[in-house]
Amino acid sequence: MNRHLSLLFLALIALTSCVSRFYSHKLLDKGKEAIAANDYKNGIAQINKAIKVNKQLDEAYFIRGEIYEKQGKYDEAIDDYIKAYKYSNDKSKEGLAAGRLLYEQHRYKESLPYLLKSYERDSTNQLSIYYLMLTYSSVGQAEDALLLSENHQNYNQNPKLIYAKAVASDSLGMTDYAGIFYRSSIEKDKTNPDAYISYANLLLQTGNEHAAMEVATEGIELFNNPELMKIRMSIFTSWYMWHDAVSEATTLYNLTHDIKFIERRARFYRFIGLLNNACNDYDYIIKTDSNNTDALFNRAIVNLRLNNEDEVFTDLHTFLNLKTEKTPTWQLNRAREIVSLLSKEIEPPVLTITKPEIYLNTYLGVKQKEDSIRITGSYDEKSSIIELTVNDINALNSDTRTFDAKIPYPSNDTVYISTVDIYDNNSISYYTLTLYDSIAPEIVILKPKIDSLETSWIKTDKNDINIKLLVADNSYINSVLINSIQLYSGIDKRTVFIDTLITIPADNKIIVEVTDMFNNQSVKTFNIAYAEDIEKTILPIKDILVLSFDGMYNSDSMCINLVEFLESCSNVDISKFKNTTKKSLERLLLFDLNELIEEKNYKNVVLCFNGRGITWKDGNYWLPTNSDTTNKSTWFNLSFLSSVNNNLNIEGTVAIITNDIDIPEHNFSENKEHEIYTFVQYSNNIETDSTLTLDSLTTGAQKIDFIKLLEQISAKQPKRYTGKYIKSHNIKPMILFIDEKEE
């Protein structure tokens, strides 16, 4: 029973094998038909199916190998020829195909065993003998090639075998015999370009250039062969026939598209003296291959002869930057020599520290000292660095133009980065590690004297002011500015003394700005106020603060003479503000005035506004008469005067005196218990020496005179004052108080 099952199983296997062979041959036949119809794609597809069914179908591999060879897929063709050889019983045809293609791909040692097997199976195949002889000569066994030729004297008229005998003789240095055999081969067969190439080369080696030229020219006319053209081009150069060499190089490039022939032509142009043509060829080569160091070097040499120094430097810089271990030493030395002769200043690399953070281009800020510290950064694209160390530790990453090193924390707090560029120039940059702090610098004003109102009082005839100050910081001071004028810039001082003369600005404001190395900043601001030393007379007016705003917004105006009168009172504080800006006036009324009153404990306030101007927008704004009404930055909002009334913490009276400013009543509120008086002077026809009575004094809807106002302000018995009106420059009369008389 078991025997019958075994026999049945073997029969099934045999049947399956027969079916597979039959089906694979059917697929192979379809593939052959497709190939015969030049349908190689379908042909290979059918052959692939046949191989899948029968992996040992040698004919399928051989046919597919032939197709691959026609398509230029030589590696795939060799693989298929070897598989066909493996599964073939005869191996003659398959061995010849594999050995031949391996020889033609210069894989001589690999080709030899296949050719030997092919010759062993069929020693009459003259093609096998031909390739075996050539292979023998190529692997150093030329004697075996000649011996093989002697064994087949019956084939001595075969031009291919005569050529193979010539190659073997040439390999053994038998040049006379080789020449005879080459010439005989060519005479019998003018279709073998290899015979022309080998014979022309042999003639060149033996110094017979004219004969070599004849052979090469004949072969070129027959085959248009690039190898023969190269031989003829070399003969042209040896004969100094540069124009013919240029023509031959051009033909070779057009035929092969090999850029090396453009490089040869450029060299020939240089010999002729056509330097611009040579430069154009090098331009083309570099455009095709920007990393071609030979072309860069040679173009630099050509530009040197053309006196194009900038182009020379650029090319040599790129050449040195692209150099490799294979770059000739003489080229490197010549390039560096030329660069030095050009007297080009090679700037040191520009380093950018990314970690730790750098300050003032010198200091590296750290939060605390540790055992080690990491230094990272990059360098500029113009620099060509080949070595970079941080405290003698290699840190260069040339691919990304960066550096990164972890170094022991230096005991002297110094980090030094050393670089070497392609010109062998060495550069060292030093940095100092310093502990980071966030404390702003301290500013001490030594001169002028500044009061609690951040104001300095000076004579009215001064145009400049002497400022002395001292600044100090835990770290290093970076800059000191006064009114945006830089008076110090440095990186090595923790204390700086400034002694300078500053022109007083239009806004009478001095701003001192100090910045340290960590960008911590301090700002100190004070105002300049003008005062005159006048002999004061004690008058019965006290507890009054008078603020005079002279020439608001730089407009043409003159002081209200009430101030000149009140300046003679020893118990009255006078603060004069010249050319007050709108912004500073608004700040004073909204913020600073109330602080001043609280500090000095004033009971009464008189505000004297001396701007010559007009009201605007239904009386809500005031602006100088000579200003541009479209410029809103000059509009003073009169509601600020209402803010004065509402915001002041004062027990007594607030008097607002204006000259030529008509303030509408709706700008004032009556929220406060203290009274507020507004004065509007508009009379132009007051006689001199007349008793002072302002034409219109309004508080709400009431009319009062100035004497009663003074009486209320000073809390004294009524007095009568005399004054004069002085007309000047067609400006409205000003009130001038001369003296006081008992009524």
Secondary structure, 3 states (H helix, E strand, C coil): CHHHHHHHHHHHHHHHHHHHHHHHHHHHHHHHHHHHCCCHHHHHHHHHHHHHHCCCCHHHHHHHHHHHHHCCCHHHHHHHHHHHHHHCCCCHHHHHHHHHHHHHCCCHHHHHHHHHHHHHHCCCCHHHHHHHHHHHHHCCCHHHHHHHHHCCHHHCCCHHHHHHHHHHHHHCCCHHHHHHHHHHHHHHCCCCHHHHHHHHHHHHHCCCHHHHHHHHHHHHHHHCCHHHHHHHHHHHHHCCCHHHHHHHHHHHHHHHCCCHHHHHHHHHHHHHCCHHHHHHHHHHHHHHCCCCHHHHHHHHHHHHHCCCHHHHHHHHHHHHHHCCCCCCHHHHHHHHHHHHHCCCCCCCCCEEEEECCEECCCEEEECCCCCEEEEEEEECCCCCEEEEEECCEECEECCCCEEEEEEECCCCCEEEEEEEECCCCEEEEEEEEEECCCCCCEEEEEECCCCCCCEEEECCCCCEEEEEEEEECCCCEEEEEECCEEEEECCCCCEEEEEEEEECCCCCEEEEEEEECCCCEEEEEEEEEECCCCCCECCCCCCEEEEEEECHHHCCCCCCHHHHHHCCECCEEEEEEECCCHHHHHHHHHHHHHHHHHHHCCCEEEEEEECCEEEECCCCEEEECCCCCCCHHHCEECHHHHHHHHHCCCCCCEEEEEECCCCCHHHCCCCCCCCEEEEEECCCCCCCCCECCCCCEEECCEECCHHHHHHHHHCCCCCEEEEEEEEECCEEEEEEEEEEECC
